[in-house]
Amino acid sequence: TSVTVPYPTEACTQPSLGRFTGGGHQIRITDQVKVTRGLTLHCDLLLSNNLQVNWLGNKFHMTEHLQTVSCTDDPNIIQAPPPAPLDTMVGVGTGRYNGVAGYTIEFTMVDYGEPGRNDRARLLIYPTGNPGAPVLNVPLQTLTNGNLQAHYDQPHQ
């Protein structure tokens, strides 16, 4: 006996998971501190995520995997170019603050399209056991320089 199996000929249209890249800075409103960041973050919990934040001689580097991550696509936000399956990423990860392990970062990244003038970020860094004692708290606000870029994902390095 034989069975005929149709072979799909149309291109795959399902979006894959995405990622965020970017850098730049914003000003923390409460004391006019310049906070810079560099990042490559994927919408999954694998180890190849990277996030570094610097301010006033301080440095946080996410050295561990993300604990949680959520990626969404708000139809009211046009983040292209390039096209991507997301415009907003919210996550929690752990890492080192000034070389000392045991710190948590909560972040939100929003890509509002090119050239990045309206992109927004939120950063909260605190000792993992004491979220009430943040070492950095930047509310969700527009970047003053730089760009956050949403992409379709690519293989982890």
C-alpha positions as a printed NumPy array, in Angstrom:
array([[ 0.   ,  0.   ,  0.   ],
       [ 1.035,  3.611, -0.34 ],
       [ 0.03 ,  6.911,  1.189],
       [ 0.252, 10.268, -0.52 ],
       [ 1.634, 12.957,  1.751],
       [ 1.325, 16.566,  0.564],
       [ 4.575, 18.517,  0.767],
       [ 4.126, 22.126,  1.962],
       [ 5.302, 24.648, -0.607],
       [ 4.6  , 27.931,  1.18 ],
       [ 7.21 , 29.623,  3.34 ],
       [ 7.06 , 29.232,  7.094],
       [ 5.097, 32.137,  8.531],
       [ 5.19 , 31.3  , 12.224],
       [ 7.437, 33.756, 14.084],
       [10.408, 32.27 , 15.845],
       [11.574, 33.429, 19.232],
       [13.315, 36.759, 19.205],
       [16.178, 38.567, 20.846],
       [17.234, 42.07 , 21.824],
       [20.571, 43.753, 21.191],
       [21.617, 47.269, 21.981],
       [23.478, 49.789, 23.991],
       [23.444, 53.402, 24.917],
       [22.452, 55.31 , 27.99 ],
       [19.699, 57.038, 29.829],
       [19.612, 59.416, 32.751],
       [18.241, 58.23 , 36.065],
       [15.752, 60.943, 36.945],
       [16.271, 61.173, 40.708],
       [19.905, 62.284, 40.687],
       [20.873, 62.836, 37.027],
       [23.174, 59.787, 36.952],
       [24.175, 58.539, 33.491],
       [23.469, 54.793, 33.221],
       [24.886, 52.889, 30.237],
       [24.159, 49.368, 29.047],
       [25.166, 46.799, 26.461],
       [23.189, 43.657, 25.804],
       [22.349, 40.591, 23.765],
       [19.319, 38.898, 25.298],
       [17.303, 36.002, 23.902],
       [13.675, 35.086, 24.575],
       [14.748, 31.847, 26.226],
       [16.641, 30.705, 29.293],
       [19.859, 29.487, 27.65 ],
       [23.261, 30.64 , 28.861],
       [24.314, 32.853, 25.956],
       [22.541, 35.961, 27.256],
       [24.656, 38.994, 28.106],
       [23.772, 42.216, 29.923],
       [26.168, 44.777, 31.36 ],
       [25.166, 47.998, 33.127],
       [27.574, 50.78 , 34.211],
       [27.058, 53.918, 36.329],
       [29.246, 56.154, 38.529],
       [32.172, 53.714, 38.529],
       [29.866, 50.762, 39.297],
       [29.336, 47.749, 37.075],
       [26.771, 44.963, 36.956],
       [27.38 , 42.014, 34.644],
       [24.782, 39.287, 34.244],
       [26.929, 36.167, 34.453],
       [24.236, 33.584, 35.062],
       [21.323, 32.536, 32.898],
       [18.019, 34.385, 32.921],
       [15.639, 33.181, 35.607],
       [12.555, 34.428, 33.773],
       [11.93 , 36.118, 30.441],
       [ 8.798, 37.249, 28.642],
       [ 8.723, 38.581, 25.089],
       [ 5.664, 40.263, 23.63 ],
       [ 4.595, 42.095, 20.508],
       [ 2.31 , 45.074, 21.11 ],
       [ 0.393, 45.834, 17.888],
       [ 0.501, 49.552, 18.769],
       [ 4.326, 49.603, 18.689],
       [ 5.993, 49.562, 15.267],
       [ 9.543, 48.407, 16.024],
       [10.677, 47.643, 12.462],
       [13.121, 47.783, 10.762],
       [14.171, 45.039, 10.897],
       [10.998, 43.006, 11.35 ],
       [10.926, 41.005, 14.577],
       [ 8.415, 38.864, 16.47 ],
       [ 8.629, 41.109, 19.561],
       [ 8.991, 44.715, 20.654],
       [ 9.092, 44.245, 24.44 ],
       [11.206, 42.012, 26.679],
       [10.82 , 41.69 , 30.447],
       [13.262, 39.531, 32.381],
       [15.043, 38.656, 35.597],
       [18.637, 37.442, 35.817],
       [21.531, 37.18 , 38.253],
       [25.105, 38.317, 38.139],
       [27.921, 40.289, 39.717],
       [27.871, 43.829, 41.062],
       [31.392, 45.303, 41.159],
       [32.752, 41.758, 40.902],
       [30.683, 40.364, 43.784],
       [28.2  , 37.565, 43.013],
       [24.705, 37.429, 44.451],
       [22.844, 40.244, 42.718],
       [19.623, 40.212, 40.732],
       [18.564, 42.397, 37.825],
       [14.983, 43.001, 36.742],
       [14.708, 44.705, 33.362],
       [12.295, 45.84 , 30.687],
       [13.41 , 46.714, 27.138],
       [11.061, 48.25 , 24.558],
       [12.029, 48.833, 20.905],
       [ 9.992, 51.676, 19.369],
       [11.654, 51.459, 15.952],
       [14.382, 53.404, 14.257],
       [16.409, 55.426, 14.901],
       [15.906, 54.51 , 18.579],
       [14.903, 57.924, 19.905],
       [11.785, 56.521, 21.591],
       [13.204, 53.219, 22.88 ],
       [12.65 , 52.651, 26.583],
       [14.333, 50.677, 29.347],
       [13.839, 49.901, 33.023],
       [16.608, 48.512, 35.257],
       [16.452, 47.402, 38.882],
       [19.554, 45.815, 40.479],
       [19.601, 44.584, 44.08 ],
       [21.19 , 42.001, 46.389],
       [19.357, 38.752, 45.568],
       [18.181, 38.23 , 49.141],
       [17.159, 41.854, 49.665],
       [15.056, 43.375, 46.859],
       [14.192, 46.302, 49.116],
       [17.79 , 47.586, 49.002],
       [18.472, 48.36 , 45.313],
       [21.91 , 49.49 , 44.219],
       [20.362, 50.872, 41.006],
       [16.743, 51.718, 40.216],
       [15.969, 53.241, 36.821],
       [12.226, 53.477, 36.137],
       [10.889, 52.754, 32.65 ],
       [11.969, 55.764, 30.626],
       [13.121, 56.817, 27.186],
       [16.816, 56.364, 26.364],
       [18.705, 59.632, 26.001],
       [21.23 , 58.05 , 23.636],
       [21.693, 54.678, 21.942],
       [19.334, 52.08 , 20.565],
       [17.518, 48.912, 21.577],
       [16.911, 46.554, 18.669],
       [14.496, 43.622, 18.506],
       [15.38 , 40.822, 16.058],
       [14.317, 37.384, 14.993],
       [16.484, 34.964, 16.943],
       [19.605, 33.323, 15.607],
       [21.529, 30.315, 16.923],
       [23.23 , 30.847, 20.284],
       [27.004, 31.258, 20.24 ]])
